[in-house]
Every structure is written in structure tokens, then in C-alpha cells.
Amino acid sequence: MKILLVTGIYPPDIGGPATFIPELSEFLTDKGHELRILTLAQNSSGQTSDKVPVMRIKRKIPQILRMIITITKIVFVPREYKILANGLHEEVGISLLLRKKYAVAKIVGDPVWERCRNRNETKKNIMEFNQTSNSTKSFLERKLLSFALNQFDTITCPSENLCELVESWNVTKPIKYIANGISIKEANPVFQWEYDLICVSRLVSWKNINKHIEIAKALNLKLAIVGSGPEENELRKIAKSLGCNATFFGEKNKNEIEELLKKSKVFIILSEYEGLSFSLLEAMSFGLPAIVSSIRANSNVVRDGIDGAVIEIENWRSSESKIVRLFTDEQYYQSVANNVRDRISDKFNARKQFEKIEELFL
């Protein structure tokens, strides 16, 4: 079988799709499928490490021209190729209208809401945004996204609440829940961690990295912040003004992130929205207990008191004792560390999830 994987980011970029697509491509290649990858990138040159052919389109090209180039490239991929789109859904949808191919879309969030938050056009959370009227621009963006998704044969989402959200966009095609998956990593036996807390995230407003800084300062914890984004300068100012022991690492590649996870004791992610965080799963695969916000996508992964601590973003002080216990009760910590690895192996195993995706194309 021949499959084209389409994504907005791919190594050396970091992020969920940049983790998912290479691991999925390795699984499908090992199963004997022929693959191509199409992605946006900082430059269009190939890399010697590419195991499958990768078509790169420069991200800095003006958006309309970039969309035309992307659509054209997809249209001219041989018809026998089936498509999995983990991003660039509008471009893929338009290409399907021009030349029909079997196609599956993976939706990991609401790109219309994310763009509006990044443009500072709204302060609403994702549910408020989807339940109220918004600007004409976001209305048209939603219409285009819904139209594009209705050109696909199947939609997949990594959380059940996201499936419900996508359906509310007037998407009429079948929507299937397939969780993200990750492989269990061999964690180093560490008895003296360099960082008490670590977060790996885009530095955007809905990730609430400022709360990570607030908690680290209040509990005298050393915090590692991995990632970049539009909030970085403001977050650096907050950390400095509070006197928080926080280290900003910026963007790191996969190997560098894994080394930092091995040096860290607890993962933290207090986002107000997630589809299903690859960073959370990856940290847990190394045996890191997690402190997460109480949104459904996080609490469906982390069981409070078993895999870590589930807390309210705006009222974390009410859960302070649960957080402190992870750093003061070593027997409890080791029990939770064992639980999280078992949790990944049982419910979020990469191979199991990849097999479900493969079945969509058979």
C-alpha cells in the first residue's frame, strides 16, 4: 500500500506531529508500505537522515502562494497513494476536491481557535469560542476548515471530547477516537535530579506556563521550560520578577528533550486545552509522574493520586499537598513512577494505536 503523510511540522521541528509522523512512518515502513511525506519546513532541502522521501515546502513563503504550491504537489501525487493528513487540512481538502484520493484527517485541536488566540483576537477558551459568535475572519476560517474536512473519508481525534467538538463544526464524515501512543523508554535510575519540574510545550497563552512558574517559586522547585513561542519574552520577565529558579531551554530536538526528561523528577502541564499531549505521554513513558490541569484530555490520562496530581488551574493551592507529596514522600513517588509506565504500556501503547490507524487504510 502507498501512503502520503501530510504534516505542518516535521523534524528538526518539535511538537506533537513532529513526534507522531516519524514514528508512524517507521511503523508503516516496517509493515511493508511505501511512504512519502509532505511537510512545511524552514527550508526546502532534504536531510540525509530521511528514511522515506520527504517533500519540503518553505514555511516562510506567503500563505496564499504556499497553499497553492501545497495543493498542487498533493494533486500530482499518483492517485494510488492514500493520504493521512496530520495538519494542512484545508490544503489537502481542496486537493481532494480537484483529484479524489482516499484520505484520513487527524485532528488534534481547533486550529481556528489557536490562530485567533495567537493573533490576540480572543481571550476565550476553546469551548467558549466554539459556543459563541466570533469575528467574520474566524467564521470564514471555520467554514473553510469544515468544507475541507468533509472532503476526507474519515476523521480521527486523539480524545473523545475533541471528536464531539469536530462534529459540532458540521463535519458529516465518520469521526473515530484513536488515542495518541508512545513507546516505553528505558529510564535511567536517578537518585539526584537536576530539575524538580519540567514542561515541554509551545509557549502560548493557553498552556499557562506562568502557572508552572508560580508553583515552582511558591514551593521552591527548580523548573525546566523546554520550547519556544510568542509568550517566551513575557514568561522570562515573570520568572525574573518572581525570582523563580527557572531555566528556559528554547527548542530542543528529540534526543535533547529525552535527556532533559531523564534529568527531571516530575512533568507539569497545566494547559486549558489539549487534544492529547504527546509531551505528557513521552514524559510518562520515562516514568515521570505528572501534574496536570483537570481538563478532560489530561485527566483521562493521569489518574489523580495514582499517576500524579490532577489540579485546578486557578486554584492550585487547594492541591498543594498533593504536589508536595511527590517531592517529599520517596516511596509514594516510586509507586507513582511505576504506575505511569504501566499506564502507557496498557492504554497508550504506540504500536496498538498505529495498528488502528493502519486498519483505516486496509
Summary of the structure (lengths in Angstrom):
residues: 362
radius of gyration: 20.4
end to end distance: 8.4
largest distance: 60.5
contacts: 1215
relative contact order: 0.11
helix: 46%
strand: 19%
